[in-house]
Amino acid sequence: MDNRVSHGSLGPASAFTAFQLQTTNPFTMVPSTPSKPRPAPFTPKRPLSSISSASSISSNATTPSDLSARLARTTPSLLSSTHKKYKAPISSESRPRTFTRPTTLPPVPGTPSRPRTPGTPGRKGAESPSLMPATSEMDVSNVDPEAVLVNHESVEPGDVSGEIDEAWLRTATQDHGKEDKVMVSIRIRPTDGHSAWIPTPSTNSLKLDPTYAKTSAAPAQAFNFDAILTGTPNKPIYSTVARSHVHAAMEGFNAVIFAYGQTASGKTFTLSGDDSEPGIIPRAMRDVFAFIRRTPTREYLLRCSYLEIYNEAIHDLLAPPSSAAKNPVQIQGGNGGEIVLTPLREEVVTSLKGVKEVLRRGEGNRRTACTDWNERSSRSHSVFRMVIESRERGSAAGDEEDEDAHTPSNGRHTPGPGRTTPGPRSHTPGGRSQTPGPRLQSRGGRSVQTSVLSLIDLAGSEKATSDKDRTREGKYINTSLLTLGSVIGTLADNAAKHKTDHVPYRNSKLTRMLQPSLSGNARISVICTINPDPSAVSESMSTLLFAKRIKNVQLNAQKKEVVDTDALIERYRKEIEDLKKRLSEREAEAPVRSRRLSAREQVDESKAMKDLNTRIQQLTKLILTSQTVDEPKGDSESRPASPVKIDFDMSPYQLQQELLNARLQVESQATQILSLEAALDARPPLPASAPESEKDRLIAEQGKTIRELEIVVRGYEENLGEPLRAVREDVEKEWKDKVLEEVRRREEKERWAEELVKQLEKEKKMRVTLEEERRALAAFVSKFDSLGLGLTMPPSPTTSKLRPARPTIGGASAAFAERRAAGISSVSSYDHNDTLPSLAESPLRMDMKGNNIKLMLEQMPEEWSDVSFDVHDENVEVPEKDKEKEKEKMFGVVGLGDATGRKGAQSPVRMVLGDKENRAPGKP
Ligand SMILES: Nc1ncnc2c1ncn2[C@@H]1O[C@H](COP(=O)(O)OP(=O)(O)OP(=O)(O)O)[C@@H](O)[C@H]1O
């Protein structure tokens, strides 16, 4: 078995000294109280019923081997080295994890096949509630914090030995707890078979054996981390990856240590360990007490809570199982500030024994079950938290003051019913109350440091198992681990690219709970465990990629310190008085002294006086600002600033400035109140009295909606955005073509309409012209009539309807011109043979007497130049045959003198004449 451990280049432990502690607190220079009689060790009172089966086992089984033997009798499958395939049912799985590690390693993922394990993993307490104490007298709400403080005198020597690997301390050179990066270590579980990974501890690197690489062409990627850990012993692991973080927590920084990895890769073994190899949690607890023992100047209040996140519900592992099941823990806050878990039980611990008891109870309630890969697989994420509050130990005088109202703080007392009366819900150092109950108060000018140490054993990622319930749990586990991965990814990205992208903390309970730590206000150490088996290469690779990403997350842990404002102000005031006294003394002596002093000494003297003045002004300012030092924004429970009357010499200008600042502060607080009220109004309308389950449901629903919306928004661009854009472009193009076609058609029609209008205009003009011609003709005819020329025309008895003239062949003007050329007289001389064809071509024919012809032509308007007249001379005898022939050729024109009543000519002239004839037949 490979027992190599790389300690990397870790620095020496931050050897903690009283001197260092004193320098970290600028306000307190009070020496510790050296020797008060040491009180009797604290033993929490517990009802008989609180003694669980495990503790009874422990008490009866005096040696580890006895215990193993006894457990082996009850749960042989857990202890035997041949138990791999068949093991105890679920009911036995929630036993405390005090089992002995099998001598042969359990099978790796993918290899085993074992009978299904029935049922949901049970909680021991749920099955036998009598084994769990219904209440604990060390519950923080039942004790006076001042009565349960721990200091170097109260720590048992046996509680501190052997946790530190001295050899490591000598070689380590770097303290990862002080870095602003996450410390990331890889622990490779030992294997009996081939290992797919080649660790190089000297360079803290690790790479895949090329034999197991998917593509042999690419060179195997080497991963570098803060430490590469192998082997079974947990002691060097603690020294390397956890110790500096535990110390940071003791010094006032939040610290988180968690194990991440595939199922059965050794997370629980690393965190909890077993009897022979205690893991990080028990060792950290031992180290906490060792730290206290080495720090005589401070006193501590330690509170523990233990919870698990199972199927996205948080269960209090320290609460009685019946009530824990009914009241799942809710997370409140978390928006940039601390989170509040409620109802969560916190138990005060004053000794290692007390912590062990708490751990034992919590672990007994954890859900574990047999899976295809791990016979005791953690089915939940478990979080063990220790809240560490500390302050400098008070002087004797201070203690006496304290004793008036409180139990002495330098000793321990057994709290019991009626013994202590916890005060009202008190101001919480750091701003928020994590759970109801009193807290350590800053007192006598001594500030209180508060930090939280979180030790987290995550459930392992896994593939679907052969069991339905396990598969369901696995889904929840994988989902929350995926969310953790994406949160880490976003944080790393934000840090690398200086972005502030939204981090989806709220997508799972785990990330929501870790939000304050992951946001940066904690020192974080992650141990990524991998299974070296070749069949687990892809899972190990994904663990390594997670490790790589988390390495990039930027941290900036800050100490949280709450000062006692009143005492501080009092101290400043005293100092001011003192300084003023010294100043006035110097001023009084100044005239005498200055005579004796050299020029240089006088300069020094005036400089010293100036310094004194400056210091007085500084202190005056501090008095003002310190009134708001411990009043965190938005904390409804914080104490109002002390109404201290300050009597100091301040110029009116300075006072005005202070006043202005105060006003600005008030204004900003008023704005804050308004926005908070608005946020409150925007909340869904659920009465405060609504049942918790209803609130849960609502919260879950909203969470789901938010998640869905996020997915939709995220997925829109990737999945729908592009196709939809393409469709829109197609449709737009199609419609554009249609519109263009329509425009073209319309233009065509417009052109056609214009053409039509032109034609109509033309026609209209023609009509007008014709109308004018007609009128002229009519005028001519009437003139003609008035001259009495028409009277000579023989009336047509039958014809009253006139037909329009037909055009002559060759044009009337041609014929007319011809005739003109022949002379007017020739018109009257009708030559039958010559004129007959031209007669047929004439549009106007009228029968008139030869005498009138000349007159008519004279009267004819100029425009009629193309009108021809067929003049028929009655004196000329036309043979009857020719007459008929002529009639046929002529268009409806018959000889006017025809007695048979021939139809009238269709010439307008003829028509008018006809009309005249019709109107007044036989009249003059
Ligand atoms: N470094 C190690 N040395 C010896 N045994 C180990 C080591 N790591 C793990 N094991 C053993 O491997 C088995 C599985 O380990 P463990 O239960 O810690 O895995 P896990 O990662 O917590 O699994 P899950 O996520 O399913 O809870 C245990 O029997 C444990 O004793």
The ligand as an SDF file (V2000), in Angstrom:
LIG
                    3D

 31 33  0  0  0  0  0  0  0  0999 V2000
   -7.1970    6.2820    2.0220 N   0  0  0  0  0  0  0  0  0  0  0  0
   -7.8480    5.1680    2.3520 C   0  0  0  0  0  0  0  0  0  0  0  0
   -7.2140    4.1740    2.9550 N   0  0  0  0  0  0  0  0  0  0  0  0
   -7.8650    3.0650    3.2870 C   0  0  0  0  0  0  0  0  0  0  0  0
   -9.1630    2.8450    3.0580 N   0  0  0  0  0  0  0  0  0  0  0  0
   -9.8590    3.8110    2.4450 C   0  0  0  0  0  0  0  0  0  0  0  0
   -9.2360    5.0160    2.0650 C   0  0  0  0  0  0  0  0  0  0  0  0
  -10.1510    5.7730    1.4790 N   0  0  0  0  0  0  0  0  0  0  0  0
  -11.3080    5.0870    1.5100 C   0  0  0  0  0  0  0  0  0  0  0  0
  -11.1360    3.9100    2.0880 N   0  0  0  0  0  0  0  0  0  0  0  0
  -12.1800    2.9050    2.2730 C   0  0  0  0  0  0  0  0  0  0  0  0
  -12.9870    2.9030    1.1070 O   0  0  0  0  0  0  0  0  0  0  0  0
  -14.3520    2.7220    1.4420 C   0  0  0  0  0  0  0  0  0  0  0  0
  -15.1790    3.8420    0.8430 C   0  0  0  0  0  0  0  0  0  0  0  0
  -14.7560    5.0370    1.3890 O   0  0  0  0  0  0  0  0  0  0  0  0
  -15.7400    6.1670    1.8340 P   0  0  0  0  0  0  0  0  0  0  0  0
  -17.0000    5.6400    2.4290 O   0  0  0  0  0  0  0  0  0  0  0  0
  -14.9710    7.1300    2.6070 O   0  0  0  0  0  0  0  0  0  0  0  0
  -16.1160    6.7520    0.4020 O   0  0  0  0  0  0  0  0  0  0  0  0
  -16.9730    8.0250    0.0750 P   0  0  0  0  0  0  0  0  0  0  0  0
  -16.2490    8.7690   -0.9560 O   0  0  0  0  0  0  0  0  0  0  0  0
  -17.3470    8.7360    1.2960 O   0  0  0  0  0  0  0  0  0  0  0  0
  -18.2530    7.3760   -0.6020 O   0  0  0  0  0  0  0  0  0  0  0  0
  -19.7370    7.9350   -0.6720 P   0  0  0  0  0  0  0  0  0  0  0  0
  -19.7070    9.1530   -1.4790 O   0  0  0  0  0  0  0  0  0  0  0  0
  -20.4990    6.8650   -1.3590 O   0  0  0  0  0  0  0  0  0  0  0  0
  -20.1660    8.1620    0.7050 O   0  0  0  0  0  0  0  0  0  0  0  0
  -14.4260    2.6870    2.9390 C   0  0  0  0  0  0  0  0  0  0  0  0
  -14.5030    1.3330    3.3470 O   0  0  0  0  0  0  0  0  0  0  0  0
  -13.1110    3.2530    3.4050 C   0  0  0  0  0  0  0  0  0  0  0  0
  -12.6840    2.6760    4.6000 O   0  0  0  0  0  0  0  0  0  0  0  0
  1  2  1  0
  2  3  1  0
  2  7  2  0
  3  4  2  0
  4  5  1  0
  5  6  2  0
  6  7  1  0
  6 10  1  0
  7  8  1  0
  8  9  2  0
  9 10  1  0
 10 11  1  0
 11 12  1  0
 11 30  1  0
 12 13  1  0
 13 14  1  0
 13 28  1  0
 14 15  1  0
 15 16  1  0
 16 17  2  0
 16 18  1  0
 16 19  1  0
 19 20  1  0
 20 21  2  0
 20 22  1  0
 20 23  1  0
 23 24  1  0
 24 25  2  0
 24 26  1  0
 24 27  1  0
 28 29  1  0
 28 30  1  0
 30 31  1  0
M  END
$$$$
